[in-house]
């Protein structure tokens, strides 16, 4: 009998691109995950992006395409984990201000914006 030390796992389709992935997982981690362990406990050496792909199907590159947005202050693209703050009105689909640096207000702006 052949003993395999890994399991091939097919992810859900990615919500951004629609493609599924086949991932080679360590057998002991796969069994622990399927038995109810948290994905970060079952695969502690796997990157957060790869673990997210196991859970939701979202590829790391697609995650960046969805969530990485430019800073409205310095215009640099910033990954979600580097966002210092985001502001907007409740019910808006996207915030009107996302920043990796403190906002720069001018004297011309209304005081209620600060």
Sine and cosine of phi, psi and omega as CSV:
sin_phi,cos_phi,sin_psi,cos_psi,sin_omega,cos_omega
0.00,0.00,0.72,-0.69,0.00,-1.00
-1.00,0.07,0.73,-0.69,0.02,-1.00
-0.95,-0.30,0.88,-0.48,0.02,-1.00
-1.00,-0.09,0.61,-0.79,0.01,-1.00
-0.97,-0.24,0.19,0.98,0.01,-1.00
-0.56,-0.83,0.26,-0.97,0.03,-1.00
-0.77,-0.64,0.69,-0.72,0.11,-0.99
-1.00,0.02,0.83,-0.55,-0.07,-1.00
-0.87,-0.49,0.77,-0.64,0.06,-1.00
-0.99,-0.14,0.84,-0.55,-0.03,-1.00
-0.97,0.23,0.21,-0.98,0.17,-0.98
-0.90,0.43,0.34,-0.94,0.10,-0.99
-0.89,0.45,0.65,-0.76,0.03,-1.00
-0.91,0.42,0.75,-0.66,0.00,-1.00
-0.92,0.38,-0.31,0.95,0.00,-1.00
-1.00,0.03,-0.77,0.64,-0.10,-1.00
-0.95,-0.30,-0.24,0.97,0.04,-1.00
0.99,0.11,-0.03,1.00,-0.04,-1.00
-1.00,-0.04,0.62,-0.79,0.14,-0.99
-1.00,-0.03,0.30,-0.96,0.05,-1.00
-0.81,-0.58,0.46,-0.89,0.13,-0.99
-0.94,-0.33,0.83,-0.55,-0.10,-0.99
-0.87,-0.48,0.72,-0.70,0.06,-1.00
-1.00,0.02,0.91,-0.41,-0.07,-1.00
-0.92,-0.39,0.57,-0.82,0.11,-0.99
-0.87,0.49,0.72,-0.69,-0.10,-1.00
-0.86,0.52,-0.68,0.74,-0.03,-1.00
-0.91,0.42,-0.63,0.78,0.06,-1.00
-0.92,0.39,-0.67,0.74,0.02,-1.00
-0.87,0.50,-0.72,0.69,0.00,-1.00
-0.90,0.44,-0.66,0.75,0.02,-1.00
-0.89,0.45,-0.69,0.72,0.00,-1.00
-0.88,0.47,-0.72,0.69,-0.01,-1.00
-0.93,0.37,-0.39,0.92,0.03,-1.00
-1.00,0.08,-0.04,1.00,0.09,-1.00
0.88,-0.47,-0.03,1.00,0.04,-1.00
-0.93,0.38,0.52,-0.86,0.11,-0.99
-0.90,0.44,0.55,-0.83,-0.06,-1.00
-0.86,0.51,-0.58,0.81,0.00,-1.00
-0.95,0.32,-0.40,0.92,0.08,-1.00
-0.99,0.14,-0.61,0.79,-0.01,-1.00
-0.95,0.31,-0.54,0.84,-0.05,-1.00
-0.76,-0.65,0.92,0.38,-0.11,-0.99
-0.91,0.41,-0.38,0.92,-0.01,-1.00
-1.00,-0.06,-0.09,1.00,0.00,-1.00
-0.98,0.20,0.59,-0.81,0.03,-1.00
-0.91,0.41,0.41,-0.91,0.03,-1.00
-0.86,0.50,-0.61,0.79,0.02,-1.00
-0.90,0.44,-0.66,0.75,0.03,-1.00
-0.93,0.36,-0.60,0.80,0.06,-1.00
-0.91,0.41,-0.62,0.78,0.06,-1.00
-0.87,0.49,-0.62,0.78,0.03,-1.00
-0.89,0.46,-0.61,0.79,0.04,-1.00
-0.90,0.44,-0.63,0.77,-0.08,-1.00
-0.98,0.21,-0.77,0.64,-0.14,-0.99
-0.94,-0.34,-0.26,0.97,-0.07,-1.00
1.00,0.01,-0.13,0.99,-0.06,-1.00
-0.96,0.28,0.87,-0.49,0.04,-1.00
-0.93,0.37,0.53,-0.85,0.04,-1.00
-0.81,0.59,-0.67,0.75,0.01,-1.00
-0.92,0.39,-0.61,0.79,0.03,-1.00
-0.94,0.35,-0.58,0.81,0.07,-1.00
-0.85,0.53,-0.71,0.71,0.02,-1.00
-0.89,0.46,-0.65,0.76,0.00,-1.00
-0.90,0.43,-0.54,0.84,-0.02,-1.00
-0.98,0.18,-0.73,0.68,-0.23,-0.97
-0.96,-0.30,-0.38,0.93,0.01,-1.00
-0.97,0.25,0.85,-0.53,-0.06,-1.00
-0.80,-0.60,0.40,-0.91,0.04,-1.00
-0.97,0.24,0.56,-0.83,0.09,-1.00
-0.91,0.42,0.73,-0.69,0.00,-1.00
-0.97,0.23,-0.16,0.99,0.04,-1.00
-1.00,-0.06,-0.86,0.51,-0.10,-0.99
-0.98,-0.19,-0.10,1.00,0.06,-1.00
0.94,0.35,0.12,0.99,0.06,-1.00
-0.97,0.23,0.61,-0.79,0.10,-0.99
-0.92,0.39,0.69,-0.73,-0.01,-1.00
-0.77,-0.64,0.73,-0.68,0.09,-1.00
-0.93,0.36,0.43,-0.90,-0.07,-1.00
-0.80,0.60,-0.64,0.77,-0.06,-1.00
-0.94,0.35,-0.22,0.97,0.01,-1.00
-0.99,-0.17,0.05,1.00,0.02,-1.00
-0.93,0.37,0.82,-0.57,0.02,-1.00
-0.99,0.15,-0.69,0.72,0.07,-1.00
-0.33,-0.94,0.38,-0.93,0.05,-1.00
-0.69,-0.73,0.63,-0.78,-0.01,-1.00
-0.74,-0.67,0.41,-0.91,0.01,-1.00
0.19,-0.98,0.03,-1.00,0.00,-1.00
-1.00,0.01,0.52,-0.85,0.07,-1.00
-0.86,0.51,0.63,-0.78,0.02,-1.00
1.00,-0.03,-0.21,0.98,0.06,-1.00
-0.96,0.27,0.59,-0.81,0.01,-1.00
-0.93,0.38,-0.64,0.77,0.01,-1.00
-0.79,-0.61,0.57,-0.82,0.05,-1.00
-0.92,0.40,0.43,-0.90,-0.01,-1.00
-1.00,0.09,-0.22,0.98,-0.04,-1.00
-0.58,-0.82,0.85,-0.52,0.06,-1.00
-0.80,-0.60,0.78,-0.62,-0.12,-0.99
-0.68,-0.73,0.57,-0.82,0.17,-0.99
-0.97,-0.25,-0.08,1.00,0.00,-1.00
-0.69,-0.72,0.32,-0.95,-0.02,-1.00
-0.88,0.47,0.57,-0.82,0.02,-1.00
-0.91,0.41,0.55,-0.84,0.01,-1.00
-0.95,-0.31,0.95,-0.32,0.00,-1.00
-0.99,-0.13,0.53,-0.85,0.07,-1.00
-0.96,-0.29,0.27,-0.96,0.00,-1.00
-0.90,0.43,-0.38,0.92,-0.02,-1.00
-0.96,0.28,-0.35,0.94,-0.06,-1.00
-0.97,0.24,0.46,-0.89,0.03,-1.00
-0.90,0.43,0.57,-0.82,0.02,-1.00
-0.90,0.43,-0.48,0.88,-0.04,-1.00
-0.95,0.30,-0.18,0.98,0.03,-1.00
-0.98,0.18,-0.47,0.88,-0.06,-1.00
-0.95,0.32,0.00,0.00,0.00,0.00
